[in-house]
Amino acid sequence: MDFTSATELDTHHTGTVVIAITRGCAKPLRRFVEQLLITYDWEEAFVALNLVLKPMIDELFMKHAGDLALGQNDHLLGQIFYSLNEDCQWHRDWSRELVQVLLADNSTNKDVIGSWITKWRPRALLAVDAFADFFEANPAGQGDTLFNNLTEQIDNFGAEFLKNMALERS
């Protein structure tokens, strides 16, 4: 398999969800991660990953891919995604608690964290948006319109996560 052009995740069962990441689709996500890898300020890297990208990507793949799998009658894959999403929720809770400690420790941390969110959030939305066409092109089952405006749904999810930490986006 040529990983420069396509990667397929296939469970080899009839009627299962096949996710094909074709040229271009994963590039914004890859670009984000590459930039993250050369971000040597660990606090900024924490904010970019745990507060910005990861909640959005987790919601996209662990929740919406699970919904897609269930809608296509792949209940095992849907359950796997939902189980993984429980871990993702724990990660978000842990990150939220750390941010609360940082904000309580020094009030200027809110401005610093906010500036990093402002810097990284548009890139994360590009990464999510690159996958939206795949989800919106696949039915969720029984005529559901679950995946319409997926990028907006994920954006709202991320915004709510930040709002719950008093880190509203600017």
N, C-alpha and C positions, 0 to 999 in steps of 0.2 A: 504494500500500500504506500502510495506517495503522500507523505504527510505534508508536503509543501502545497499540494493542491486540494486534498480532501481527507477528511477523517470521518469514518462512520462508526457509530455505536449501534450495534445491531444484536438483538437477542436471538436471532435466527428462528423465530416463531412466526407463523402466519398471523397477521393482524396486529403485530406489536408495533410499537413506535420505533421508527428509525430516524435518528437525528443525524443529518448530514451537515457537516460544517464545511462549506465549500469556500473557494477562493473569495477573499474579501469579507466574509461573514465574521470570522474571528479576528480579523486584523485590528480593529479598535481595542478589543480586549487584550490581545497580545501586546499592542503598543502601550496600553496602560500598565500592564504587568512589567514590561521591560523598563518603563520609566520608574516604576515603584522599586525595582531591583537596584537602581542606581541612586535612590534617595537615601542618602547616608544619615540623615537626621531621623533617628528611629521614632521620635514622637510624631513627626510628619508622616512617616510611613505607616504608623499605627492608625492615624486619623484617615489617611487615604484608603487603607485597606479595610480596617474594621468598622469605620463609621460611614464610609462613602461607598466603596465598590462592593465589598462582601455582602452587605445587606441586600443590595440590588440584585447581584448575581444569584445569591441564595434564593431570593424570592422568585426570580426568573426560572431557575432550573429546578429547585427543590419543590416549589409550590406549583408553578405553572406547567412545568414538564410533567409533574405528577398528575395534574388535572388532565393534561393532554393524554397521558398514558391511560388513565381511567376512562376517558371519553372514547378511547379506541379499544376498550375492553382488555387492556393489559394491566390487570389488577395487581399482579406481583410487582411490576416495575413501578406502578403508582404507589404501592405500599412502601417500596424501598425508598423512593424519593421523599415520601412523607416522614419516614423514620429518620432519614438524614436531615430533614428540615427541623426535627426536634432538636438535634445537635446544633443546628444553625441558630435556633432560638436561644439556646444556652449561650452560644458565643456572643450573641447580641446583648443578652442580659449581663454577661461578664464585662463586656466593653462599656455598657451603660454605667455599671458600678464604678469602673475605673475612672470614667469621665466625671462622675459625681465627686469622687475623691479629688481629682485634679481641680475642679471648679471650686470646691470648698477650700482647698489649700491656698489658691491664689486667684483672685478675681480677674487678673489680666489673662489667665489661661483661656478664658472664653473668647477673647478677641483673637488670640493666636490660633486656637482651634478653628474658629470661624473663618479665618483667612485661608487656612489649609482646605477647609471644606469648599470654599469659593473657588479655590485653585483646581481642585480635583473633581468636583461634581460634574462639570460639563463633559469631561473625558469619560467618566463612568456612564453618563447617559448615552454617549456615543457608542460605548461598548454594548450596552443593553439594546439600543435601537438597531444595531446591526443584526440582532437575532430576531427582532420583532416580525419581520416578513415571514420567517419560517413558521413561527407560531400562528400568525394570523392567516397563513395559507392552509393550515391544517385544521380540520373541524375538531371541536372538542367533544363531539358526540351529540346525537339527537338534536341537531340544529342549534346548539348553543352558540352564542356570540361572545363567549368567555374571553377570547383573545383580541377583541377589537380594542384599539387604542392601548396596546400592551405597554408601550414605553411610558405613556401617561400614568398607567396604573402603577408601574414600578417606580416612577418618579414620585408619585404620591406616597407610596409605601416608604421610600427613603426619606421623604420630607417629614412624614409622621414620626419615623424613628428619631430623627434629629430634633423634632419639636418636643418629643417626650424627654429629651435631655436639656431642654431650653437652649438648643443650638439651631434655632430656626434658620433656614437658608435665606440668603440675602438676594 
